[in-house]
Amino acid sequence: MAFCPNCGNELSGDAARCHGCGATFGSGSAWQPVEHQAAPANRMPIDSSGNYFVRHWRGDLSLATSYWINGTLVATVFPLVVLHVLQGLVEREGSLRLTAFLYIFAVAVSLMLWLWGVVGIWRSSEHHVTRGGLAVWSGLAKIVVVLGIIKVAGQLSTTYVPMLGDMSLIALGKDPIGGYKATVSSDGKSILIRGMLREGSAKEIVNLLDSAPSVHTLVLSSKGGRLLEGKLLATAVVQRALDTYVEDICVSTCTFVFLAGKERAATPNAKVGFHSPSFSGENPELQQAGTEFMIDVYRNAGLPKQFLDRVRTTPAADMWYPTRDELIAARVVTRFSLGGETTTLFSQIPSKAEMLLVARGVPLWQSLERRFPDLLVTAVDRGWKAKEQGSNDNQIATAMRSAVADLIPVLLRESNTDIIEKFVALIVDQMRTARAVSFEACRQYSTAELNPVAIFPKELRDREERLMIEALNSPPTPKREYSKQIAEKSLAAAASKISAEYIDVVANPANYQARPDLTCNGTIAVFEAVLSLPSGQRAAALEEMYKG
């Protein structure tokens, strides 16, 4: 055994270089075996007893070994290897709960290795000078250790503690992201999924699909959830060749599932939104990895690069809602629906009595029942009958609305001219909105078949409800006394503003059932012509149209 004459580090018999201080030796007598040469005076020999980890912990290894090998290589590279192995396990097992357990394990191992590394470096630096090393290296090593401690303390508070909090709850089966509810429709053909895709949701929904083999559509109403759960459920959708459908909202991770559908339908009012994923704490590496995970899912779903770039640059705190044209161009949506295609919403109402109770909780229905006491019962009877016949939501709602449509002429005959004018203006705006979707939507509006929630913006729906309540709560108003000549002159003035074809469309609608474009445009033209008349003529024309 021999020692380095420069730092006192233990040397092997044929060493040409000291691993402690880097000194090199040529042939000859640069050093002598221990029986011919004692350890240098005032230099602390390195203790070689104990295993490698213990020696590092005690500071018995050289500063170079402690810093470069253990502090840099082992404490940094080993956690990355562990994370890589764990990632492979997660991808194979497909369990978010397992992911949480493994994340906690990986963080614990990383922190223990980091602590082992900095303690060993600090203690080795304490011995470095007594071993013959330069004091400057000892001081620099301590400075790096202190800076590292400050950095890790910051990472603990901003990154690891928040993430560990979430992961601990997930590992315990108490995902803090929220819950969801999955319901099979009464006809067994669809499943409505409402809420957040929390840990375990994909497996539970797949089990529900197994128990309902006739299901061919997932109706989505979700603001997102866990990335892994969304991907797992999307895989199940692809494997089963299911369709997906959105009436109200599907954003963030929910879009994984929506894009997996064989046919992907949405209503014009549906909100389909995209953004970068969000995570607890501030972790740029995790954010980058999560974003790439999300982009890979979208890329595999066939979304174009320009669309992916927009998703990538949309912050997690924001949401990008593509326009209808953008959704169609990127094939996010394969078709737009006029709404109410499934029976999932009404299937949650177990009895006619509860349907009646639900309706009585709506202010508009309350006002309708006060004005027309038998109306609500009639509407519910029609809706429940449609439900028993296996009708979809839109057909059930249309059956209920038909009872109201029957009484609209009665209500307008009893309303004052101001309310009638507001009603006609509302009809024009609603028909224009429906026409912007399609002429078929406009036709369905004219026949009271259209689902207004799916087509009309909230402002237009609220406006209709306020007007209906105003009319229902207003006292009956008799018809004003206009001479036949004034009424006919007012209607003639309106007719002069529109084409003969449109006049014939309105006068003989049965002849144009196969031409929803003419029916829609003609009706709008007639109402616009009446509304454009001077106030006196307008009032006379409206009175004649609705009270004559």
C-alpha positions as CSV (number, residue, x, y, z in Angstrom):
1,M,0.0,0.0,0.0
2,A,1.2,3.5,-0.8
3,F,0.0,7.1,-0.6
4,C,0.1,10.0,-3.0
5,P,2.9,12.4,-2.0
6,N,0.6,15.3,-3.0
7,C,-2.7,14.6,-1.3
8,G,-2.2,11.5,0.7
9,N,-4.8,9.5,-1.2
10,E,-4.4,5.7,-1.2
11,L,-2.7,4.4,-4.3
12,S,-2.6,1.0,-5.9
13,G,0.8,-0.6,-6.5
14,D,0.9,0.2,-10.3
15,A,-0.9,3.5,-10.4
16,A,0.3,6.1,-12.8
17,R,-2.2,8.8,-11.7
18,C,-3.8,9.8,-8.4
19,H,-7.6,9.7,-8.5
20,G,-7.8,12.1,-5.5
21,C,-5.9,15.1,-6.8
22,G,-5.0,14.2,-10.4
23,A,-1.2,14.1,-9.9
24,T,0.6,11.9,-12.4
25,F,3.7,9.7,-11.9
26,G,6.3,8.5,-14.2
27,S,8.6,5.5,-13.7
28,G,11.1,5.6,-11.0
29,S,10.6,6.8,-7.4
30,A,7.7,9.2,-7.6
31,W,6.3,7.2,-4.7
32,Q,7.4,4.3,-2.6
33,P,5.6,1.4,-1.0
34,V,4.4,1.9,2.5
35,E,7.1,-0.2,4.1
36,H,9.7,2.3,2.7
37,Q,7.6,5.5,3.1
38,A,5.1,6.6,5.8
39,A,2.0,8.6,5.2
40,P,2.9,12.3,4.7
41,A,2.9,14.3,7.9
42,N,-0.3,16.1,8.8
43,R,-2.2,14.3,6.0
44,M,-5.2,12.2,6.8
45,P,-5.2,8.8,5.1
46,I,-8.5,7.7,3.5
47,D,-10.4,5.1,5.5
48,S,-11.2,2.2,3.3
49,S,-13.3,0.3,5.9
50,G,-17.1,-0.2,5.3
51,N,-19.0,-0.4,2.0
52,Y,-18.9,2.2,-0.7
53,F,-22.1,4.0,0.3
54,V,-21.1,4.2,3.9
55,R,-17.7,5.5,3.0
56,H,-19.2,8.2,0.9
57,W,-21.7,9.1,3.6
58,R,-18.8,9.5,6.2
59,G,-16.8,11.6,3.8
60,D,-14.0,8.9,3.5
61,L,-13.9,9.0,-0.3
62,S,-11.8,11.6,-2.1
63,L,-13.5,14.9,-2.9
64,A,-13.2,14.2,-6.6
65,T,-14.9,10.9,-6.3
66,S,-17.6,12.2,-3.9
67,Y,-18.4,15.2,-6.2
68,W,-18.1,13.9,-9.7
69,I,-19.0,10.3,-9.4
70,N,-21.5,10.2,-6.5
71,G,-22.9,13.8,-6.4
72,T,-23.2,14.2,-10.2
73,L,-23.3,10.8,-11.8
74,V,-25.1,8.6,-9.3
75,A,-27.5,11.1,-7.7
76,T,-28.5,12.6,-11.1
77,V,-28.4,9.8,-13.6
78,F,-29.8,7.0,-11.4
79,P,-33.1,8.8,-10.8
80,L,-33.5,9.4,-14.5
81,V,-32.9,5.6,-15.1
82,V,-35.5,4.9,-12.4
83,L,-38.0,7.2,-14.0
84,H,-37.4,5.7,-17.4
85,V,-38.0,2.2,-16.1
86,L,-41.1,3.3,-14.2
87,Q,-42.5,5.0,-17.4
88,G,-42.2,1.7,-19.2
89,L,-44.1,0.0,-16.4
90,V,-46.8,2.6,-16.5
91,E,-47.3,2.4,-20.2
92,R,-47.5,-1.4,-20.0
93,E,-49.9,-1.5,-17.0
94,G,-52.0,1.6,-18.0
95,S,-52.9,2.5,-14.4
96,L,-52.9,6.1,-13.1
97,R,-53.0,4.8,-9.5
98,L,-49.9,2.7,-10.2
99,T,-48.3,5.8,-11.8
100,A,-49.0,7.7,-8.6
101,F,-47.3,5.0,-6.4
102,L,-44.3,4.8,-8.7
103,Y,-44.0,8.6,-8.8
104,I,-43.9,8.8,-5.0
105,F,-41.3,6.0,-5.0
106,A,-39.2,7.7,-7.6
107,V,-39.2,11.1,-5.8
108,A,-38.4,9.4,-2.5
109,V,-35.4,7.6,-4.1
110,S,-34.2,10.7,-5.8
111,L,-34.4,12.8,-2.6
112,M,-32.5,10.1,-0.6
113,L,-29.8,9.9,-3.3
114,W,-29.5,13.7,-3.4
115,L,-29.2,13.8,0.4
116,W,-26.6,11.0,0.4
117,G,-24.7,12.8,-2.3
118,V,-24.6,16.3,-0.7
119,V,-23.8,15.0,2.8
120,G,-20.9,12.9,1.4
121,I,-19.6,15.8,-0.6
122,W,-19.7,18.2,2.4
123,R,-18.0,15.8,4.7
124,S,-15.3,14.9,2.1
125,S,-14.6,18.6,1.5
126,E,-14.1,18.9,5.3
127,H,-11.3,16.3,5.0
128,H,-9.9,17.5,1.7
129,V,-7.3,19.9,3.1
130,T,-6.1,17.4,5.7
131,R,-5.6,15.0,2.9
132,G,-3.3,17.5,1.2
133,G,-5.8,18.9,-1.2
134,L,-6.2,22.6,-2.1
135,A,-8.5,24.6,0.2
136,V,-10.0,26.4,-2.9
137,W,-11.6,23.1,-4.1
138,S,-13.0,22.4,-0.6
139,G,-14.5,25.9,-0.5
140,L,-16.0,25.7,-4.0
141,A,-17.5,22.3,-3.3
142,K,-19.3,23.7,-0.2
143,I,-20.6,26.6,-2.2
144,V,-22.0,24.3,-4.8
145,V,-23.6,22.2,-2.1
146,V,-25.3,25.3,-0.5
147,L,-26.6,26.5,-3.8
148,G,-27.9,23.0,-4.5
149,I,-29.7,22.9,-1.2
150,I,-31.3,26.3,-2.0
151,K,-32.4,25.1,-5.4
152,V,-33.9,21.9,-4.2
153,A,-35.7,23.7,-1.4
154,G,-37.3,25.9,-4.0
155,Q,-38.2,22.9,-6.1
156,L,-39.8,21.1,-3.2
157,S,-42.1,24.0,-2.4
158,T,-43.1,24.8,-6.0
159,T,-43.0,21.4,-7.7
160,Y,-42.6,18.3,-5.6
161,V,-44.8,19.0,-2.6
162,P,-47.9,20.0,-4.8
163,M,-47.3,17.0,-7.0
164,L,-46.8,14.7,-4.1
165,G,-50.1,16.0,-2.6
166,D,-52.0,15.1,-5.7
167,M,-50.2,11.8,-6.3
168,S,-50.8,10.7,-2.7
169,L,-54.5,11.3,-3.0
170,I,-54.6,9.5,-6.4
171,A,-52.7,6.6,-4.9
172,L,-55.3,6.3,-2.1
173,G,-58.1,6.3,-4.6
174,K,-59.2,9.9,-3.8
175,D,-58.4,11.8,-6.9
176,P,-58.9,15.5,-6.1
177,I,-59.8,16.4,-9.7
178,G,-63.5,15.7,-9.1
179,G,-65.9,13.0,-10.1
180,Y,-68.0,11.8,-13.0
181,K,-71.2,9.9,-13.7
182,A,-71.8,7.5,-16.5
183,T,-75.4,6.5,-17.3
184,V,-76.8,4.0,-19.9
185,S,-79.7,5.3,-21.9
186,S,-83.1,3.8,-21.5
187,D,-82.9,2.2,-24.9
188,G,-79.4,0.8,-24.2
189,K,-77.9,2.5,-27.2
190,S,-75.8,5.2,-25.6
191,I,-73.9,6.1,-22.5
192,L,-73.9,9.7,-21.2
193,I,-70.6,10.7,-19.4
194,R,-70.8,13.8,-17.3
195,G,-67.9,15.2,-15.2
196,M,-64.2,14.9,-14.9
197,L,-62.3,11.8,-16.1
198,R,-60.7,11.0,-12.8
199,E,-58.4,8.1,-11.8
200,G,-60.0,4.8,-12.6
201,S,-62.8,6.3,-14.8
202,A,-61.6,4.6,-18.0
203,K,-61.7,1.1,-16.5
204,E,-65.1,1.7,-14.9
205,I,-66.6,3.0,-18.2
206,V,-65.2,0.1,-20.1
207,N,-66.8,-2.3,-17.5
208,L,-70.1,-0.4,-18.1
209,L,-69.7,-0.9,-21.9
210,D,-69.1,-4.6,-21.3
211,S,-72.4,-4.7,-19.4
212,A,-74.3,-2.9,-22.2
213,P,-73.3,-4.5,-25.5
214,S,-75.9,-2.5,-27.5
215,V,-74.2,0.8,-26.9
216,H,-72.9,2.4,-30.0
217,T,-72.5,6.0,-28.9
218,L,-70.8,7.9,-26.1
219,V,-72.4,11.2,-25.3
220,L,-69.8,13.4,-23.7
221,S,-70.3,16.3,-21.3
222,S,-66.9,16.9,-19.7
223,K,-64.4,19.6,-19.0
224,G,-61.5,17.1,-19.1
225,G,-59.6,15.0,-16.6
226,R,-56.5,12.9,-16.4
227,L,-54.5,12.5,-19.6
228,L,-53.9,8.8,-19.1
229,E,-57.6,8.1,-18.4
230,G,-58.6,10.0,-21.5
231,K,-56.1,8.0,-23.6
232,L,-57.2,4.7,-22.1
233,L,-60.9,5.4,-22.8
234,A,-60.1,6.7,-26.3
235,T,-58.4,3.4,-27.0
236,A,-61.5,1.5,-25.9
237,V,-63.7,3.7,-28.2
238,V,-61.5,2.9,-31.2
239,Q,-61.4,-0.8,-30.4
240,R,-65.2,-1.0,-30.2
241,A,-65.8,1.4,-33.2
242,L,-68.1,3.6,-31.1
243,D,-69.5,6.9,-32.2
244,T,-69.1,10.0,-30.1
245,Y,-71.5,12.9,-29.6
246,V,-71.4,16.3,-27.9
247,E,-74.3,18.6,-27.2
248,D,-72.9,21.0,-24.6
249,I,-69.2,20.8,-23.7
250,C,-66.1,18.6,-24.4
251,V,-62.8,20.2,-23.7
252,S,-59.2,19.3,-22.8
253,T,-58.8,15.5,-22.2
254,C,-62.4,14.9,-23.1
255,T,-61.4,15.6,-26.7
256,F,-59.1,12.5,-26.6
257,V,-62.3,10.4,-26.3
258,F,-64.3,12.5,-28.8
259,L,-61.7,12.2,-31.5
260,A,-61.6,8.4,-31.1
261,G,-65.2,8.2,-32.3
262,K,-65.9,6.5,-35.6
263,E,-68.5,9.2,-36.3
264,R,-68.0,12.4,-34.3
265,A,-71.1,14.6,-34.1
266,A,-71.6,17.9,-32.3
267,T,-74.3,20.5,-32.2
268,P,-73.6,24.1,-33.4
269,N,-73.7,25.3,-29.8
270,A,-71.4,22.6,-28.5
271,K,-68.1,23.8,-27.0
272,V,-65.2,21.6,-28.2
273,G,-62.0,23.1,-26.7
274,F,-58.3,22.5,-26.7
275,H,-55.3,23.7,-24.7
276,S,-52.0,22.5,-23.2
277,P,-52.3,20.3,-20.2
278,S,-51.9,21.5,-16.6
279,F,-50.2,19.9,-13.6
280,S,-49.8,20.7,-9.9
281,G,-46.7,22.7,-9.1
282,E,-44.2,24.3,-11.4
283,N,-42.3,21.7,-13.4
284,P,-41.2,22.7,-16.9
285,E,-40.0,19.2,-17.7
286,L,-43.3,17.6,-16.7
287,Q,-45.2,20.3,-18.6
288,Q,-43.2,19.7,-21.7
289,A,-43.7,15.9,-21.4
290,G,-47.4,16.3,-20.8
291,T,-47.8,18.6,-23.8
292,E,-45.9,16.1,-26.1
293,F,-48.1,13.3,-24.7
294,M,-51.2,15.3,-25.6
295,I,-49.9,16.3,-29.1
296,D,-49.0,12.6,-29.8
297,V,-52.6,11.6,-29.0
298,Y,-53.9,14.3,-31.3
299,R,-51.4,13.5,-34.1
300,N,-52.4,9.8,-34.0
301,A,-56.0,10.9,-34.3
302,G,-55.1,12.6,-37.6
303,L,-55.2,16.3,-36.6
304,P,-53.1,18.5,-39.0
305,K,-49.9,20.2,-38.0
306,Q,-51.4,23.7,-38.1
307,F,-54.1,22.6,-35.6
308,L,-51.5,20.9,-33.4
309,D,-49.4,24.0,-33.3
310,R,-52.3,26.0,-32.1
311,V,-53.0,23.5,-29.3
312,R,-49.4,23.5,-28.3
313,T,-49.3,27.3,-28.0
314,T,-52.5,27.6,-26.1
315,P,-51.6,28.0,-22.4
316,A,-53.2,25.6,-19.8
317,A,-55.0,28.5,-18.2
318,D,-56.7,29.4,-21.5
319,M,-59.0,27.4,-23.9
320,W,-59.1,27.6,-27.7
321,Y,-62.6,26.9,-29.2
322,P,-62.1,26.3,-32.9
323,T,-64.8,27.7,-35.2
324,R,-67.3,25.3,-36.9
325,D,-65.3,25.7,-40.1
326,E,-62.0,24.9,-38.3
327,L,-63.5,21.8,-36.7
328,I,-64.8,20.5,-40.0
329,A,-61.5,21.3,-41.9
330,A,-59.4,19.4,-39.3
331,R,-62.0,16.6,-39.2
332,V,-62.5,17.0,-35.5
333,V,-66.2,16.8,-36.3
334,T,-67.4,14.6,-39.0
335,R,-71.0,16.1,-39.0
336,F,-73.0,18.7,-37.1
337,S,-76.2,17.6,-35.4
338,L,-79.4,19.6,-34.7
339,G,-79.4,18.0,-31.2
340,G,-81.3,15.6,-29.2
341,E,-80.1,12.4,-31.0
342,T,-80.0,10.3,-27.8
343,T,-82.2,9.4,-24.9
344,T,-79.6,9.9,-22.2
345,L,-81.0,13.1,-20.7
346,F,-84.6,12.1,-20.4
347,S,-83.7,8.5,-19.4
348,Q,-82.6,9.9,-16.0
349,I,-86.2,10.8,-15.2
350,P,-87.7,7.6,-13.8
351,S,-91.4,8.5,-13.8
352,K,-94.0,10.8,-15.3
353,A,-94.6,12.3,-11.9
354,E,-91.0,13.3,-11.6
355,M,-91.0,14.7,-15.1
356,L,-94.0,16.9,-14.1
357,L,-92.1,17.9,-10.9
358,V,-89.0,18.9,-12.9
359,A,-91.1,21.0,-15.3
360,R,-92.8,22.8,-12.5
361,G,-89.4,23.9,-11.3
362,V,-88.8,25.9,-14.5
363,P,-90.1,29.6,-14.4
364,L,-91.4,29.5,-17.9
365,W,-93.5,26.4,-17.3
366,Q,-94.8,28.0,-14.1
367,S,-96.0,31.0,-16.0
368,L,-97.5,28.7,-18.7
369,E,-99.4,26.7,-16.1
370,R,-100.8,29.8,-14.4
371,R,-102.2,31.1,-17.7
372,F,-103.2,27.7,-19.1
373,P,-103.8,25.3,-16.1
374,D,-104.1,22.1,-18.1
375,L,-101.1,22.8,-20.4
376,L,-98.3,21.4,-18.3
377,V,-100.1,18.1,-17.7
378,T,-100.8,17.8,-21.4
379,A,-97.2,18.5,-22.3
380,V,-95.9,15.9,-19.8
381,D,-98.4,13.3,-21.0
382,R,-97.1,13.8,-24.6
383,G,-93.5,13.8,-23.5
384,W,-93.8,10.6,-21.4
385,K,-95.7,8.8,-24.1
386,A,-92.9,9.6,-26.5
387,K,-90.3,8.4,-23.9
388,E,-92.2,5.1,-23.5
389,Q,-92.1,4.6,-27.3
390,G,-88.3,4.8,-27.2
391,S,-88.0,8.3,-28.7
392,N,-84.8,10.2,-28.4
393,D,-84.4,13.4,-26.4
394,N,-85.3,15.7,-29.3
395,Q,-88.4,13.8,-30.1
396,I,-89.5,13.8,-26.4
397,A,-88.8,17.6,-26.2
398,T,-90.7,18.2,-29.4
399,A,-93.7,16.3,-28.1
400,M,-93.7,18.5,-25.0
401,R,-93.2,21.7,-27.0
402,S,-96.1,20.7,-29.4
403,A,-98.5,21.4,-26.5
404,V,-97.1,24.9,-26.2
405,A,-97.1,25.5,-29.9
406,D,-100.8,24.7,-30.0
407,L,-101.5,27.6,-27.6
408,I,-99.1,30.2,-29.1
409,P,-101.8,31.6,-31.5
410,V,-104.2,31.9,-28.5
411,L,-101.6,33.7,-26.5
412,L,-100.8,36.2,-29.3
413,R,-104.5,36.9,-30.0
414,E,-104.7,38.0,-26.4
415,S,-101.4,40.0,-26.4
416,N,-100.9,43.7,-27.1
417,T,-99.3,45.0,-30.3
418,D,-96.0,45.7,-28.6
419,I,-95.6,42.1,-27.5
420,I,-96.7,40.8,-31.0
421,E,-94.0,43.0,-32.6
422,K,-91.3,41.7,-30.2
423,F,-92.4,38.2,-31.0
424,V,-92.2,38.7,-34.7
425,A,-88.7,40.2,-34.4
426,L,-87.7,37.2,-32.3
427,I,-89.0,34.8,-34.9
428,V,-86.9,36.6,-37.6
429,D,-83.7,36.4,-35.5
430,Q,-84.3,32.8,-34.6
431,M,-85.0,31.8,-38.2
432,R,-81.9,33.7,-39.4
433,T,-79.8,31.8,-36.8
434,A,-81.3,28.4,-37.8
435,R,-80.8,29.2,-41.5
436,A,-77.1,29.9,-40.8
437,V,-76.8,26.3,-39.7
438,S,-78.9,24.8,-42.5
439,F,-82.2,25.1,-44.3
440,E,-83.2,21.9,-42.6
441,A,-82.7,23.5,-39.2
442,C,-84.9,26.4,-40.4
443,R,-87.6,24.0,-41.5
444,Q,-87.5,22.2,-38.2
445,Y,-87.9,25.5,-36.4
446,S,-91.0,26.3,-38.5
447,T,-92.5,22.9,-37.5
448,A,-91.5,23.2,-33.8
449,E,-89.1,20.2,-34.2
450,L,-85.9,22.1,-33.6
451,N,-84.0,21.7,-30.4
452,P,-83.4,25.4,-29.4
453,V,-80.6,24.5,-26.9
454,A,-78.5,22.9,-29.6
455,I,-78.9,25.7,-32.1
456,F,-79.6,29.1,-30.5
457,P,-77.1,31.0,-28.4
458,K,-78.1,31.6,-24.7
459,E,-78.9,35.2,-25.4
460,L,-81.5,34.3,-27.9
461,R,-83.0,31.6,-25.7
462,D,-83.1,33.9,-22.7
463,R,-84.8,36.6,-24.8
464,E,-87.5,34.1,-25.9
465,E,-88.1,33.0,-22.3
466,R,-88.4,36.6,-21.1
467,L,-90.8,37.5,-23.9
468,M,-93.0,34.4,-23.2
469,I,-93.2,35.2,-19.5
470,E,-94.0,38.8,-20.3
471,A,-96.9,37.7,-22.6
472,L,-98.2,35.1,-20.1
473,N,-98.2,37.6,-17.3
474,S,-99.8,40.4,-19.3
475,P,-103.6,40.8,-19.1
476,P,-105.6,39.9,-22.3
477,T,-105.8,42.8,-24.7
478,P,-108.7,43.1,-27.2
479,K,-108.1,43.8,-30.9
480,R,-107.8,47.4,-31.9
481,E,-110.5,48.8,-34.2
482,Y,-108.9,49.3,-37.6
483,S,-111.0,49.7,-40.7
484,K,-110.8,46.9,-43.2
485,Q,-109.3,49.4,-45.7
486,I,-106.4,50.4,-43.4
487,A,-105.6,46.7,-42.6
488,E,-105.6,45.7,-46.3
489,K,-103.6,48.8,-47.3
490,S,-101.0,47.9,-44.6
491,L,-100.7,44.3,-45.8
492,A,-100.5,45.4,-49.4
493,A,-97.6,47.8,-48.5
494,A,-95.7,44.9,-46.9
495,A,-96.4,42.6,-49.9
496,S,-95.0,45.2,-52.3
497,K,-91.6,44.7,-50.7
498,I,-91.3,40.9,-51.5
499,S,-91.4,38.7,-54.6
500,A,-94.5,37.0,-55.8
501,E,-92.8,33.6,-55.3
502,Y,-92.3,34.3,-51.6
503,I,-95.9,35.5,-51.2
504,D,-97.0,32.2,-52.7
505,V,-94.7,30.2,-50.4
506,V,-96.3,31.8,-47.3
507,A,-99.8,31.5,-48.7
508,N,-99.5,27.9,-49.8
509,P,-96.8,26.3,-47.6
510,A,-98.0,22.7,-48.3
511,N,-96.8,23.2,-51.9
512,Y,-93.3,23.8,-50.8
513,Q,-92.6,21.1,-48.2
514,A,-89.7,19.8,-50.3
515,R,-88.2,23.2,-50.6
516,P,-87.1,24.3,-47.1
517,D,-84.9,27.0,-48.6
518,L,-87.9,28.7,-50.2
519,T,-90.0,28.2,-47.1
520,C,-87.3,29.7,-44.8
521,N,-86.4,32.6,-47.0
522,G,-90.0,33.4,-47.8
523,T,-91.1,33.5,-44.2
524,I,-88.2,35.7,-43.2
525,A,-88.9,38.1,-46.1
526,V,-92.6,38.5,-45.2
527,F,-91.9,39.2,-41.5
528,E,-89.1,41.6,-42.4
529,A,-91.4,43.4,-44.8
530,V,-94.0,43.9,-42.1
531,L,-91.5,45.1,-39.5
532,S,-90.2,47.6,-42.0
533,L,-93.6,49.4,-42.3
534,P,-94.2,52.7,-40.6
535,S,-95.5,52.3,-37.0
536,G,-99.2,52.8,-37.8
537,Q,-99.2,50.4,-40.8
538,R,-97.0,48.0,-38.9
539,A,-99.5,47.8,-35.9
540,A,-102.5,47.4,-38.3
541,A,-100.7,44.6,-40.2
542,L,-99.7,42.7,-37.1
543,E,-103.2,43.1,-35.6
544,E,-104.7,41.7,-38.8
545,M,-102.2,38.8,-39.0
546,Y,-102.5,37.6,-35.4
547,K,-105.9,38.9,-34.2
548,G,-107.9,39.1,-37.4
